[in-house]
Amino acid sequence: MRGRGSPVKGAATTGLALLAALTASFAQNVSFTDRTGSVVLDNGIVSAEIAKRSGDILVLHYRGLSLMAAPASLDWVAGGNNHIRAGQFSLRTDPSTNGGEMAEVCIAQKWSGNGAAFDVELHHILRRGDSGVYTYVVFSHPQGYPAAEMAQSRMVLRLRDDLFDFINIDDQRRRSMPPTDTPVKELGPKESMQVTAGPFKGVIEDKYHNFADAGEHFVHGWSGAKTKIGCWILYGSTEDQNGGPTKQHNTAHFGRILLKILTCGHYGAAGVNVDAEAWSKIYGPWMIYVNGGGDTDALWDDAKRKAATERAAWPYAWMNHPLYPLSGDRGTVRGRLEITDPQDPSASSGTAWVGLAAPKPDWQQQSLGYQFWVRAAKDGSFAIPKIRPGDYTLYAFVDGVMGEFRHDGVTVAKSKTADLGTLNWKPVRYGNQLWQIGTPDRTSKEFRHGDDYRQWGLWLNYPQEFSNDVNFVIGKSRERTDWNYAQVTVLKNGEWVGTKWNILFDLPRQLPPGTATLRIAFAAAHKANLRVVVNDKDVADFGVGTDNAMIRAGIHGQYSERDVRFDAALLKPARNTISLQQRAGGSNQKNVMYDCLRLEFEPSPANASR
């Protein structure tokens, strides 16, 4: 196998592009065939048979070859798994009326009075010349329906083992996979499975190892090393995804599973939760894209190019739904982010994430509306295009700077550009910085195992690697080796118990009267209880986190901060110890992941000049 994810140039890639061009140029008109209980959409490249009652894609053909091992279906978790069971079928766009350009079918299900109170529409679209099918979903909660919750929603495909054997998550995670019938044993959690026989014996497969941050992820899928066929999920926008650019979503995993996540509650994010109010949201369209004629690298490169094309075409001019504003009905916000921090003149807003979301709650916990995020340019300038009209708050965060910027009251009007000018961010400081551990980047990647965290049971290594727990000496210890990626529990006398980490540092002289602040930025935490002790004096005790990122092979979950303020008289002009006692036990899942810790000191006003 060639280097994983390395760009491929040459005959294979060129041949694939030429094949795609020739396919499009000789595309057939889209046809619609009614088979009583199902319908078939066909354009000569792909065909999809769709069940009228459920909206399931029963069969997906590519050049006459059936690709799926089971029907592709929509499901949502609301007190159990839910599916469309008694949908009403309609032909929204009849290809016979538009010269065979496009067909769109809709399967709609009204709430029956049982289960979660949501109406659901599932739409499938096939266009002339396209090597794939577009799908979108609308969930609605009309005024007067009772309060309802939905933890997750997704489209699930199961592909054929004999056609697809190579998984593609991103440029770094591409590999051959064991067949679906490979014998495995569960390791705990149940999603972690170890192969027990065959050529993949000993390999551990875990769907959480294949999650991806939403911000810059637009394509994933499967390909066949021998069949030279690829099947992909790709999309032009992440505006409908919950939790913002740092939210991790499932992609594909063992069993030839291919997923498009709509709403995901993993890693501590919020699902859909509505009171007795009107709410509706459109998810997608996304594309089930099929390609062929190249090796796994060429197929992957082609899928990435196609995803880039979809991004450029968003919003799609051919879409026709009242919840989907077209390009002329959207607006733009631009400006420039500037950071002023006298204690860190090098702080830069270049490549910052800048986004628009609702004013509340925390954008990481938003799922009802839409979010729009871009990367700032090196000079901090940004332009956020294709925004749905409405009122927003602008948020920004960047590696190297603790916290985030917020600018309220941003109104987006259709066909208008709102120029916010220069926005000055003055990061919070509570006096002079005495020391810092870690780099603010909302992850624990700079610490031990922060670069190899996607492995099952990593938390079990802690007692061997830190037999005396963490004792980090400022100015001497190294973050990469001497600070673990997570403060875990350990097994003692048959019970999981918490651990205590110490930060040791020297002060050259007695500080004048004032306030010290230990600033803790958490990359993740799960049901932890943290006690902070300064030179044997308790100064804070609090619970933190419910994101379960560690056990799901992540190095970040729900970012949060806690400022622990205490009398600076507790610090002495010699060796000092700040202890972080993670006291929650009873489970190997309870833990804390630190992003950055910083100690700052501010003298009282009467001593400010000392």
Secondary structure, DSSP 8 states (H G I E B T S, - for coil): ---TT----SHHHHHHHHHHHHHHHT----EEEE-SSEEEEE-SSEEEEEETTT--EEEEEETTEE-EEEEEEEEEESSSEE---S-EEEEEE-GGGTTTSEEEEEEEE---SSSS--EEEEEEEEETT-SEEEEEEEEEE-TTS--EEE-EEEEEEEE-TTT--EEEEETTEEEE---TT--EEE-SSTTEEEE-SSTTTT-EEEGGGG-EESTT--EEEEE-TTT-EEEEEEES--TT-TT-TT-EE--EETTTEEEEEEE--GGG---EEE-SS-EEEEEEEEEEEEEESS-HHHHHHHHHHHHHHHHHH-S-TT---TTS--GGG-EEEEEEEEE--TT-TT---TT-EEEEE-SSS-GGG--SS--EEEE--TTSEEEEEEE-SEEEEEEEE-TTSSS-EEEEEEEE-TT-EEEEEEEEE-----SEEEEEES-SSSS-TTSBTTTS--STTGGGGHHHH-TT--EEETTTS-HHHHSBSSB--EEETTEEE-EEEEEEEE-SS---SEEEEEEEEEEEEEEEEEEEEETTEEEEEEEEEE--TTTTT-S-SS-EEEEEEEEGGGS-SSEEEEEEEE---SSTT-EEEEEEEEEEEEE-GGGTT-
